[in-house]
């Protein structure tokens, strides 16, 4: 027997069917050592396919499974592994047709998990060329397969959360879309970003951030385990694939459940942490038939959800793609705008409340597109920040403003806005110093307006940057105070010279039922205590000037003293101080909201259908009523809701339109959809 098994250790051709020439004792020793010291084993059958020999270790395993192998059919003792369904036919075929085979995975018939071997065999013949049976060997596959499984797990799973990673998600999505094209129902793709996660990561550390991501993954698994395929793309981005019957309503329902769940507080090391999430949804085939199309459109929907204020979900629409294409075109045009001379600066006066003189101008970037005309900074500045152009634009504004200010009196400053991206550049102080050297203006004539967004960087970087800028001698102003991540710690640690009070506090400050005036007074008191100036932004009505001065603000900026103007107008105003006069409304107005809503007007015993065009707390602009200038001052009733009328007075009437004033505040009767 051993002399027949020995050929397993050497290759031989069909012609070499003779006995192995090694001495029996050496072959015996080699086989014994192999059988005793490895997980491999040998086997032999007769011409009828019955087992005539098995290595002792495999015999012991089979006996433990209640099998008596010797004399039994080989295919009755061993069967192919379930992962290779074609092996049964191939194995039987090879044994019957006396064809050699290699590497067939097999298991014991009564076992499915513990043992797995790769078996090889070839027929053997006697000296006369008569077929005598099969002989071969088997090698253990379980360790190899476990290793392969672990390698696959590491390759296709996220190391932090244990969820599927990007590679696995891509594979899932491809298979889902392939199944859908074969007749299955639509596939929904959901992209999700966590809201406020970066703030948690930056302030509490990456260890806390990792623990938070693990808890988020746990909640998502509980919500999606029966309905969807879940994975983490990286950072705080997750992807969810709902592969069957994914209607818009069902996908939206799942998104709402996820948003509600993830917004609940998290307990991490005794700390209560609260975040949220935004979700974008695209559904195949309506929103794309390929993985790339679906991912792109879900990403556009996610962008729309963030733009809507976060904590919401949005489903893709064609308008989002059109907007994205327009945004890409704007980015391309923005790259050429400076070279084409389409950018220019406009300057808005900053007026002292005590002397009523202009003490400075804020430089505001404007873009006059060669094809589309004026494009607002609220449109192109975010694009510039995202595509990496903001630093180049910011440096151009800084140098241009400094050069323009060189032609102004030494008592007039120029203020320039600084993006958080500019502020994070270690080379920014050198750029500021270079602009001052080129323009030859005194450093304290340059005021850098910095938003609270810069404090999202590390405290060390912010402190070093503030120190470097103050060493140059420029002034620093905290812009839009009260609208961001306001903290008294910013004022304590940063060397600001001025606080700019956001226009949202100025608006409505004249109203008796508003607390804005108290907030302004508190900010002014704080600034005075810290030796800082204050500028009230967005002042539009002349009666607000008196209030702002009374509250103690040192400076005013707003339409009441002029809109942003070109450099030529600035030079003219400096030559004629009498031009610094308040303009615009004498009496402040409540903020107005545009609407288009039907209502009824009762006037002179007549009831008329009207359209409301805008509304404020105490007034309406209406259209469709037959009113004339001699009706001014007369009482009218407006039915905003059925059966509910409010009494007001006509303030003005002209060409079918009129303004109605109400002594009492109007209720918020219109839903957002009408605004």
ROLUMBA-219218 format. One record per residue (C-alpha): x, y, z; residue number from 1. Coordinates in Angstrom, 2 decimals, decimal comma. Each point is the difference from the previous one (the first is absolute). Layout:
% residues N
    east   north      up   k
       X       Y       Z NUM
...
END
This chain:
% residues 675
    east   north      up   k
    0,00    0,00    0,00   1
    2,68    2,48    0,97   2
    1,81   -0,71   -3,22   3
   -3,15    1,02   -1,94   4
   -0,49    3,18    2,04   5
    3,61    1,10   -0,41   6
   -0,57    1,39   -3,53   7
   -2,09    2,73    1,60   8
    3,31    1,62    0,95   9
    1,32    0,17   -3,56  10
   -1,40    0,76   -3,42  11
   -0,35   -2,76   -2,51  12
   -1,39   -0,30   -3,52  13
   -2,50   -2,47   -1,36  14
    2,87   -2,09   -1,27  15
    1,49   -0,17    3,46  16
   -2,58   -2,25    1,62  17
    2,59   -2,39    1,43  18
    0,73   -0,33    3,68  19
    2,04    2,79    1,65  20
    3,65   -1,04    0,20  21
    0,65    1,51    3,45  22
    0,77   -2,62    2,61  23
   -3,07   -1,07    1,94  24
    1,46    1,02    3,32  25
    0,69    3,58   -1,15  26
   -3,47    0,41   -1,54  27
   -1,54   -1,37    3,15  28
    1,90    2,47    2,14  29
   -0,89    2,98   -2,18  30
   -3,71   -0,81   -0,08  31
   -0,13   -0,66    3,74  32
    1,67    3,31    0,82  33
   -2,37    1,91   -2,35  34
   -3,09   -1,67    1,44  35
    1,05    0,59    3,59  36
    1,22    3,57   -0,25  37
   -2,39    1,69   -2,45  38
   -3,72    0,50   -0,50  39
    0,22   -1,76   -3,36  40
   -0,84   -3,63   -0,64  41
    0,02   -2,74   -2,68  42
   -2,77   -2,04   -1,46  43
   -0,47   -2,95   -2,36  44
   -2,98   -1,75   -1,63  45
   -0,39   -3,17   -1,99  46
   -1,34   -0,20   -3,52  47
   -3,59    0,05    1,36  48
    0,58    3,31    1,80  49
    0,08   -1,56    3,48  50
    2,50    1,36    2,51  51
    2,89   -2,39    0,59  52
    2,30    2,34    1,91  53
   -0,21    3,24    2,01  54
    2,65    1,58    2,18  55
   -0,49   -0,78    3,70  56
   -0,87    3,59    1,03  57
   -2,87    0,31   -2,49  58
   -1,24   -3,46    0,96  59
   -0,21    1,14    3,62  60
   -2,00    3,08   -1,01  61
   -2,45   -2,06   -2,04  62
   -0,49   -2,55    2,79  63
   -0,73    2,91    2,37  64
   -2,76    1,01   -2,42  65
   -1,45   -3,53    0,13  66
    1,34   -1,07   -3,40  67
    1,85   -3,20   -0,99  68
    1,94    1,10   -3,08  69
    1,94   -3,08   -1,06  70
   -2,03   -1,84   -2,61  71
   -2,47    2,86   -0,42  72
   -0,45    1,94   -3,21  73
    2,22    3,09   -0,04  74
   -2,88    2,24   -1,13  75
   -2,15   -1,37    2,84  76
    2,49    1,19    2,62  77
    1,01    3,34   -1,50  78
   -2,07    2,66   -1,77  79
    0,91    3,31   -1,67  80
    0,02    3,24    1,93  81
   -3,15    2,09   -0,46  82
    2,05    2,85   -1,44  83
    0,89   -2,14   -3,02  84
   -3,23   -1,51   -1,30  85
    1,58   -1,32   -3,20  86
    2,49   -2,22    1,85  87
   -2,48   -2,87    0,57  88
   -0,49   -0,49   -3,71  89
    3,71    0,48   -0,73  90
    1,15   -2,33    2,77  91
   -2,35   -2,80   -1,03  92
    0,90    0,56   -3,64  93
    3,75   -0,17    0,68  94
   -0,28   -3,13    2,11  95
   -2,14   -1,70   -2,63  96
    2,06    1,06   -3,00  97
    3,30   -0,66    1,77  98
    1,11    3,65   -0,42  99
    2,43    1,68    2,37 100
   -1,22    3,04    1,97 101
    1,49    2,62    2,31 102
   -1,23    2,26    2,78 103
   -3,64   -1,04    0,35 104
   -1,38    1,34    3,36 105
   -1,76   -2,78    1,98 106
   -1,55   -0,57    3,43 107
   -1,16   -3,00    2,00 108
   -3,61   -0,82   -0,91 109
   -1,28    0,62    3,55 110
    2,08    3,12    0,64 111
   -0,47    3,54   -1,36 112
    2,32    2,20    2,02 113
    2,92   -1,66    1,76 114
    2,02   -1,55   -2,83 115
    0,80    1,00   -3,55 116
    2,63   -1,53   -2,29 117
    1,30    0,51   -3,52 118
    0,25   -3,48   -1,51 119
    2,06   -1,14   -2,98 120
    0,21   -3,42   -1,62 121
    0,98   -1,99   -3,06 122
   -0,72   -3,50   -1,23 123
    2,64   -2,72    0,36 124
    0,57   -3,11   -2,08 125
    1,87   -3,26    0,55 126
    2,98   -1,15   -2,03 127
   -2,31   -1,43   -2,63 128
   -1,78    3,37   -0,40 129
   -3,18   -1,14    1,71 130
   -1,88    2,73    1,97 131
    0,16   -0,71    3,72 132
   -1,59    3,09    1,55 133
    0,86    3,53    1,15 134
    2,63    1,30    2,36 135
    0,63    3,51    1,21 136
    0,47    2,45    2,80 137
   -1,95    2,70    1,83 138
    1,13    3,30    1,57 139
   -1,80    1,95    2,72 140
   -1,91    3,03   -1,32 141
   -1,68    1,27    3,17 142
    2,89    2,13    1,24 143
    0,51    1,40   -3,48 144
   -3,69    0,77   -0,41 145
   -0,17    1,62    3,45 146
    2,95    2,16   -0,96 147
   -1,65    0,92   -3,29 148
   -3,23    0,80    1,83 149
    1,86    2,28    2,41 150
    1,86    1,68   -2,86 151
   -3,30    0,55   -1,81 152
   -1,58    1,34    3,18 153
    2,85    2,48    0,45 154
   -0,13    0,97   -3,67 155
   -3,75    0,61   -0,06 156
   -0,86    1,25    3,49 157
    0,56    3,20    1,90 158
    2,55   -0,51    2,76 159
   -1,65    2,40    2,46 160
   -3,69   -0,90   -0,24 161
    0,07   -3,47   -1,54 162
   -2,39    1,18   -2,73 163
    0,62   -0,54   -3,69 164
    2,60    2,34   -1,49 165
   -0,02    1,90   -3,28 166
    1,20   -2,96   -2,09 167
   -2,72   -2,30    1,34 168
   -2,66    2,69   -0,41 169
    0,99    0,50   -3,63 170
   -0,27   -3,74   -0,60 171
   -3,42   -0,15    1,71 172
   -1,27    2,92   -2,04 173
    1,15   -1,54   -3,26 174
   -1,71   -3,30    0,85 175
   -3,21    1,75    1,10 176
   -0,19    1,96   -3,23 177
    0,77   -3,13   -2,01 178
   -2,84   -1,84    1,75 179
   -2,32    2,95   -0,55 180
    0,74   -0,01   -3,73 181
   -0,91   -3,68   -0,06 182
   -3,51    0,73    1,22 183
    0,28    0,87    3,68 184
   -1,56    3,08    1,57 185
    1,78    3,40    0,32 186
    3,11    0,54    2,11 187
    0,35    2,99    2,32 188
    3,40    1,44    0,89 189
    0,29    2,17    3,10 190
    3,10    2,08    0,81 191
    0,26    1,33    3,54 192
    2,26    2,54    1,71 193
    0,08    0,69    3,73 194
   -0,70    3,60    1,02 195
    2,33    1,62    2,58 196
    2,30   -3,04    0,04 197
    3,07    2,04   -0,95 198
   -0,65    2,30    2,94 199
   -0,13   -3,00    2,36 200
    3,17   -1,45   -1,51 201
    1,89    3,29    0,23 202
   -1,07    0,95    3,50 203
   -0,26   -3,37    1,80 204
    2,65   -1,94   -1,90 205
    0,16   -2,83   -2,53 206
   -0,48   -2,69    2,64 207
   -3,38    1,46    0,91 208
   -0,77    0,42   -3,69 209
    0,77   -3,67   -0,67 210
   -2,21   -1,10    2,90 211
   -2,79    2,20   -1,38 212
    0,32   -1,56   -3,47 213
   -0,28   -3,48    1,53 214
   -3,21    0,94    1,79 215
   -1,37    1,55   -3,18 216
    0,79   -3,23   -1,87 217
   -1,86   -2,00    2,66 218
   -3,13    2,12   -0,33 219
    0,11   -0,23   -3,78 220
    0,35   -3,79    0,13 221
   -3,09   -0,29    2,19 222
   -1,99    2,18   -2,40 223
    1,12   -1,65   -3,24 224
    0,81   -3,62    0,90 225
   -3,11   -1,46   -1,67 226
   -0,41    2,38   -2,89 227
    3,30    1,37   -1,27 228
    3,73   -0,41   -0,54 229
    2,02    2,35    2,17 230
    3,60    1,19   -0,20 231
    2,41    2,79    0,89 232
    1,76    1,86   -2,78 233
    2,48    1,67    2,35 234
    0,05    2,87    2,49 235
   -3,60    0,76    0,97 236
   -1,47   -1,15   -3,33 237
   -2,27   -3,03   -0,22 238
   -1,79   -1,69   -2,89 239
   -3,20   -2,04    0,08 240
   -1,28   -2,14   -2,87 241
   -3,64   -1,06    0,08 242
   -0,08   -2,64   -2,75 243
   -3,64   -1,07   -0,27 244
   -3,24    1,91   -0,61 245
    1,55    3,33    0,90 246
   -2,70    2,54   -0,67 247
    0,56    3,68    0,67 248
   -2,39   -0,10    2,97 249
    1,72   -2,99    1,61 250
    3,48    1,43   -0,47 251
   -1,15    3,32    1,46 252
   -1,61   -1,80    2,93 253
    3,24   -1,83    0,77 254
    1,94    3,27   -0,29 255
   -2,31    1,71    2,50 256
    0,42   -2,90    2,44 257
    3,79    0,19   -0,31 258
    0,05    3,78    0,53 259
   -2,24   -0,30    3,06 260
    2,10   -2,80    1,49 261
    3,42    1,52   -0,59 262
   -1,06    3,37    1,43 263
   -0,61   -1,57    3,42 264
    2,80    0,63    2,57 265
    2,98   -2,35    0,26 266
    1,67   -0,96    3,27 267
    3,77   -0,22   -0,39 268
    2,05   -0,33    3,17 269
   -2,70    1,77    1,96 270
   -0,28    2,88   -2,50 271
   -3,29    0,71   -1,74 272
    0,75    0,78   -3,66 273
   -2,62    1,01   -2,54 274
    0,49    0,09   -3,75 275
   -2,24   -0,51   -3,01 276
    0,17   -1,13   -3,60 277
   -0,97    0,99   -3,52 278
   -1,01   -2,49   -2,69 279
   -0,13    0,06   -3,80 280
   -2,02   -2,59   -1,93 281
    0,11   -1,17   -3,60 282
   -2,17   -2,83   -1,36 283
    0,80   -2,20   -2,99 284
   -0,94   -0,07   -2,79 285
   -1,70    3,40    0,20 286
    3,11    1,78    1,28 287
    2,65   -2,08   -1,74 288
    0,62   -3,50   -1,25 289
    3,71   -0,30    0,82 290
    1,84    0,20    3,33 291
    1,81    3,19   -1,03 292
   -3,23    1,78   -0,98 293
   -1,81   -1,09    3,14 294
    2,85    1,01    2,34 295
    0,36    3,37   -1,73 296
   -3,70    0,77    0,28 297
   -0,27   -1,18    3,61 298
    2,96    2,26    0,78 299
   -1,77    2,95   -1,62 300
   -3,07   -0,74    2,11 301
    2,19   -0,13    3,12 302
    1,47    3,36   -0,92 303
   -3,53    1,39   -0,30 304
   -0,88   -1,41    3,44 305
    2,99    1,75    1,55 306
   -0,85    3,20   -1,82 307
   -3,55   -0,21    1,40 308
    1,33    0,33    3,54 309
    1,07   -3,59    0,77 310
   -1,93   -2,54    2,03 311
   -2,23   -0,77   -3,00 312
   -0,05   -2,29   -3,03 313
   -0,40    0,87   -3,63 314
   -0,85   -2,16   -3,02 315
    1,81    0,70   -3,26 316
   -1,71    2,13   -2,64 317
    1,17    1,05   -3,45 318
    0,26    3,58    1,25 319
    2,80   -1,04    2,34 320
    2,04   -1,28   -2,93 321
   -0,67    3,18   -1,96 322
    1,11    2,06    3,02 323
    3,14   -2,13    0,37 324
    0,85    0,50   -3,66 325
   -0,52    3,75    0,40 326
    2,20   -0,07    3,10 327
    2,73   -1,82   -1,93 328
   -0,26    2,58   -2,77 329
    0,26    2,76    2,60 330
    3,12   -1,64    1,39 331
    1,56   -0,10   -3,47 332
   -0,92    3,65   -0,65 333
    1,25    1,03    3,44 334
    3,46   -1,35   -0,82 335
    0,23    2,47   -2,88 336
   -1,81    2,94    1,62 337
    3,12    1,72    1,41 338
    1,94   -0,39   -3,23 339
   -2,92    1,46   -1,96 340
   -0,33    2,98    2,33 341
   -3,54   -0,92    1,03 342
    0,66    0,44    3,72 343
   -0,14    3,37    1,71 344
   -0,35    1,43    3,49 345
   -2,87    2,03    1,40 346
    0,40    1,99    3,20 347
   -2,66    0,57    2,67 348
    0,48    2,87    2,48 349
    0,56   -0,56    3,71 350
   -1,16    3,06    1,93 351
    0,83    1,14    3,52 352
   -3,11    0,43    2,15 353
    1,64    2,89    1,87 354
    1,51    2,10   -2,80 355
   -2,32   -1,28   -2,79 356
    3,10   -0,12   -2,22 357
    1,15   -2,84   -2,19 358
    2,88   -1,70    1,78 359
    0,39   -2,94   -2,33 360
   -1,35   -2,13   -2,81 361
   -0,60   -3,71   -0,25 362
    1,33   -1,50   -3,22 363
   -2,59   -2,32   -1,57 364
    0,80   -2,28   -2,93 365
   -2,30    0,23   -3,02 366
   -0,09   -2,08   -3,20 367
   -1,37    1,41   -3,24 368
   -0,18   -3,02   -2,29 369
    0,54    0,75   -3,68 370
   -3,11   -2,00   -0,92 371
   -2,27   -0,12    3,07 372
    0,68    3,42    1,53 373
    0,32    0,52    3,75 374
    0,27   -3,18    2,06 375
   -0,50    0,36    3,75 376
    2,77   -0,98    2,44 377
   -2,47   -2,33    1,74 378
    0,08   -2,03   -3,23 379
    3,67   -0,03   -0,96 380
    1,84    0,19    3,36 381
   -1,17   -3,50    1,13 382
    1,05   -1,36   -3,41 383
    3,41    1,66    0,34 384
    0,46   -1,51    3,46 385
   -0,89   -3,49   -1,20 386
    2,13   -0,01   -3,15 387
    3,11    1,51    1,62 388
   -0,14    3,47   -1,60 389
   -0,82    1,98    3,14 390
    3,65    0,55    0,96 391
    0,90    1,46   -3,39 392
   -3,12    2,21    0,04 393
    0,61    1,00    3,61 394
    3,58    1,02   -0,69 395
   -1,13    2,05   -3,02 396
   -2,60    1,80    2,17 397
    2,57    0,65    2,73 398
    2,60    1,47   -2,36 399
   -2,52    2,00   -2,05 400
   -1,68    1,49    3,09 401
    3,35    0,95    1,52 402
    1,12    1,67   -3,24 403
   -3,32    1,91   -0,25 404
    0,23    1,14    3,63 405
    3,44    1,45   -0,72 406
   -1,82    2,85   -1,77 407
   -2,28    0,76    2,96 408
    0,67    2,24    3,00 409
    2,09   -1,62    2,73 410
   -3,00    0,16    2,36 411
   -2,12   -2,31   -2,16 412
    0,39   -3,76    0,40 413
   -0,85   -2,85   -2,36 414
   -1,60   -3,23    1,23 415
    0,52   -3,30   -1,83 416
   -1,80   -3,29    0,61 417
    2,17   -3,03    0,71 418
   -1,21   -3,52   -0,78 419
    0,66   -2,73    2,58 420
    1,93   -1,76   -2,78 421
    2,28    3,02   -0,37 422
    0,38    0,23    3,77 423
    1,14   -3,62    0,20 424
    2,83    0,60   -2,49 425
    3,31    0,36    1,91 426
    1,22    2,37   -2,75 427
   -2,87    2,46    0,54 428
    1,97    2,42    2,25 429
    2,70    0,25   -2,69 430
   -2,67    0,79   -2,61 431
   -1,42    2,76    2,24 432
    3,45    1,46    0,62 433
    0,75   -0,06   -3,73 434
   -3,27    1,84   -0,81 435
    0,82    2,68    2,57 436
    3,54    0,41   -1,31 437
   -1,16    0,30   -3,60 438
   -2,78    2,52    0,77 439
    2,05    1,86    2,65 440
   -3,02    0,54    2,25 441
    0,39   -0,10    3,77 442
   -0,87   -3,42    1,48 443
   -2,69    1,41    2,32 444
   -1,92    1,29   -3,03 445
   -0,66   -3,60   -1,05 446
   -2,79   -1,77    1,88 447
   -0,40   -3,75   -0,53 448
   -3,56   -1,23    0,58 449
    0,02   -3,58    1,25 450
   -3,04   -2,20    0,58 451
   -0,42   -2,42    2,88 452
    0,61   -2,88   -2,40 453
    3,76    0,43    0,50 454
   -0,35   -1,34    3,53 455
   -0,90   -3,43   -1,30 456
    3,72   -0,45   -0,62 457
    2,26   -1,00    2,85 458
    0,48    2,56    2,75 459
    3,76   -0,16   -0,50 460
   -0,21    0,97   -3,65 461
   -2,50    2,80    0,68 462
    2,14    1,44    2,78 463
    3,13   -0,05   -2,13 464
   -1,80    1,62   -2,92 465
   -1,51    2,77    2,17 466
    3,42    0,69    1,53 467
    1,68    0,19   -3,40 468
   -2,63    2,40   -1,39 469
    0,11    2,27    3,06 470
    3,79    0,11   -0,23 471
   -0,43    1,43   -3,49 472
   -2,23    2,71    1,52 473
   -3,28   -0,54   -1,85 474
   -3,39    0,32    1,68 475
   -2,27   -3,03    0,53 476
   -3,80    0,02    0,01 477
   -2,28   -2,89    0,99 478
   -2,60   -0,06   -2,78 479
   -3,66   -1,09    0,22 480
    0,20   -0,34    3,78 481
   -2,84   -2,03    1,45 482
   -0,87   -2,06   -3,07 483
    2,50   -2,85    0,16 484
    1,70   -1,87    2,82 485
    0,08    3,03    2,30 486
    2,06   -0,48    3,10 487
    1,32    2,50    2,51 488
    3,21   -2,02   -0,12 489
    0,65    1,39   -3,49 490
   -0,03    3,56    1,33 491
    2,11   -0,94    2,98 492
    2,74   -1,69   -1,98 493
    0,01    1,80   -3,38 494
    1,38    3,56   -0,28 495
   -2,94    1,59   -1,80 496
   -0,26    3,76   -0,39 497
   -3,64    0,00   -1,04 498
   -3,19   -2,05    0,16 499
   -2,40    0,26   -2,95 500
   -3,59   -0,55    1,16 501
   -1,88   -2,00   -2,60 502
   -2,84    1,64   -1,88 503
   -2,45   -2,63    1,27 504
    0,11    1,75    3,39 505
   -0,40    3,47   -1,51 506
   -3,10   -0,99   -1,94 507
   -3,04    0,29    2,22 508
    1,93    1,74    2,78 509
   -2,46    2,90   -0,21 510
   -2,96   -2,29    0,70 511
   -1,35    0,13    3,56 512
   -0,52   -3,76    0,12 513
    3,56   -0,81   -1,10 514
    2,95   -0,80    2,28 515
    2,54    0,95   -2,64 516
    0,71    3,40    1,54 517
    0,83   -1,67    3,32 518
    2,34   -2,42   -1,76 519
    1,78    2,87   -1,78 520
    0,38    1,86    3,31 521
    1,49   -3,10    1,61 522
    2,51   -0,48   -2,83 523
    1,02    3,65    0,19 524
    0,54   -0,23    3,77 525
    2,14   -3,08   -0,46 526
    2,06    1,64   -2,74 527
    0,50    3,16    2,08 528
    1,22   -2,07    2,93 529
    2,55   -1,69   -2,28 530
    1,08    3,27   -1,63 531
   -1,50   -0,85   -3,39 532
   -1,96    2,09   -2,49 533
   -3,38   -1,09   -1,38 534
   -1,57    0,32   -3,45 535
   -3,71   -0,57   -0,55 536
   -0,49   -1,53   -3,44 537
   -3,06    0,18   -2,24 538
   -1,38    3,35    1,22 539
   -2,57    1,08   -2,59 540
   -2,42    2,51    1,60 541
    0,89    3,41    1,36 542
   -1,78   -0,49    3,32 543
    2,28   -3,01    0,62 544
    3,00    2,35    0,05 545
   -1,29    1,67    3,15 546
   -0,63   -3,34    1,66 547
    3,43   -1,38   -0,91 548
    1,69    3,14    1,32 549
   -2,09   -0,21    3,19 550
    1,00   -3,63    0,52 551
    3,66    1,02   -0,09 552
    1,24   -1,42   -3,33 553
    3,05    1,84   -1,23 554
   -0,61   -0,54   -3,73 555
   -2,81   -0,55   -2,50 556
    0,05   -1,79   -3,34 557
   -2,98   -0,46   -2,29 558
   -2,13    1,33   -2,81 559
   -1,01    2,96    2,15 560
    3,41    1,52   -0,82 561
    0,28   -1,42   -3,49 562
    0,23   -3,18   -1,97 563
    3,36   -1,46   -1,02 564
    1,54    2,32   -2,62 565
    2,86   -0,09   -2,52 566
    3,36    1,58    0,78 567
   -0,83    3,10   -2,06 568
   -3,01    0,77    2,22 569
    2,12   -0,52    3,11 570
    2,50    2,59   -1,21 571
   -2,86    2,45   -0,71 572
   -1,51   -0,43    3,46 573
    3,36    0,74    1,61 574
    0,16    3,30   -1,81 575
   -3,45    1,05    1,24 576
   -0,71   -0,89    3,67 577
   -3,57    1,27   -0,37 578
   -0,78   -3,19   -1,94 579
    0,08   -1,97    3,27 580
   -3,69    0,39    0,71 581
   -2,53   -2,68    0,96 582
   -2,25   -1,17   -2,79 583
   -2,80   -2,53   -0,41 584
   -3,04   -0,49    2,21 585
   -0,50    2,42    2,87 586
   -1,92   -2,57    2,04 587
    1,07   -3,61    0,23 588
   -2,28   -2,64   -1,46 589
   -0,67   -3,50    1,14 590
    1,68   -2,64   -2,15 591
   -2,23   -1,03   -2,87 592
   -0,54   -3,47   -1,41 593
   -1,12   -0,49   -3,59 594
   -3,15   -2,09   -0,39 595
   -2,63   -0,68   -2,62 596
   -3,26   -0,73    1,77 597
   -3,67    0,77   -0,58 598
   -2,03    1,86    2,64 599
   -3,06    2,25    0,31 600
   -0,16    3,75    0,57 601
   -3,07    1,68    1,51 602
   -0,07    3,71   -0,85 603
   -2,95    2,44   -0,23 604
   -2,45   -2,88    0,43 605
    1,54   -1,81   -2,96 606
    1,77   -3,36    0,15 607
    2,80   -0,45   -2,53 608
    2,28   -2,94   -0,85 609
    3,62    1,12    0,34 610
    3,51   -1,46   -0,28 611
    2,49    0,49    2,83 612
    3,50    0,65   -1,38 613
    1,97    0,45    3,23 614
   -0,59   -0,03    3,72 615
    1,72    1,29    3,14 616
   -0,97    0,02    3,65 617
   -2,15    3,12   -0,45 618
   -0,65    0,32   -3,71 619
   -1,04   -1,44   -3,34 620
    0,54    0,99   -3,58 621
   -3,15   -0,91   -1,94 622
   -0,95   -0,05   -3,64 623
   -3,34   -0,10   -1,79 624
   -2,02    2,47    2,10 625
   -1,50    3,17   -1,47 626
    1,66    2,52    2,30 627
    1,10    3,58   -0,63 628
    2,23    2,56    1,74 629
   -3,04    1,58    1,64 630
   -0,63   -3,35    1,79 631
    3,22    0,43    2,00 632
   -0,76   -0,08    3,73 633
   -3,31   -1,80   -0,37 634
   -0,75   -3,16    1,97 635
   -0,23   -3,34   -1,81 636
   -0,40   -3,63    1,07 637
    2,13   -2,79   -1,43 638
   -1,12   -3,62    0,27 639
    3,23   -2,01    0,12 640
   -1,69   -3,18    1,19 641
   -3,57   -0,99   -0,67 642
   -2,26    1,71    2,52 643
    2,90    1,91    1,63 644
    0,44    3,68   -0,84 645
    2,60    2,54    1,10 646
   -0,56    3,77    0,09 647
    2,56    2,26   -1,67 648
    0,53    3,36   -1,68 649
    0,96    0,86   -3,56 650
    3,52    1,53    0,04 651
    0,47    0,41   -3,76 652
   -1,73   -0,89   -3,26 653
    1,38    0,08   -3,54 654
   -0,89   -1,78   -3,29 655
   -2,07   -2,78    1,50 656
    2,40   -0,65    2,88 657
   -0,30    1,21    3,57 658
    1,67   -0,25    3,39 659
   -2,06   -0,90    3,08 660
    1,25    0,70    3,54 661
   -1,22   -1,92    3,08 662
    0,36    1,27    3,56 663
    0,21   -3,50    1,40 664
    2,51   -2,62   -1,15 665
   -1,28   -2,34   -2,65 666
    0,19   -3,73    0,73 667
    2,25   -2,27   -2,06 668
   -2,90   -1,30   -2,07 669
    1,83   -1,05   -3,16 670
    1,84   -3,31   -0,33 671
    3,54    0,04   -1,37 672
   -1,20   -1,43   -3,32 673
   -1,72    3,30   -0,85 674
    3,03    2,16    0,71 675
END
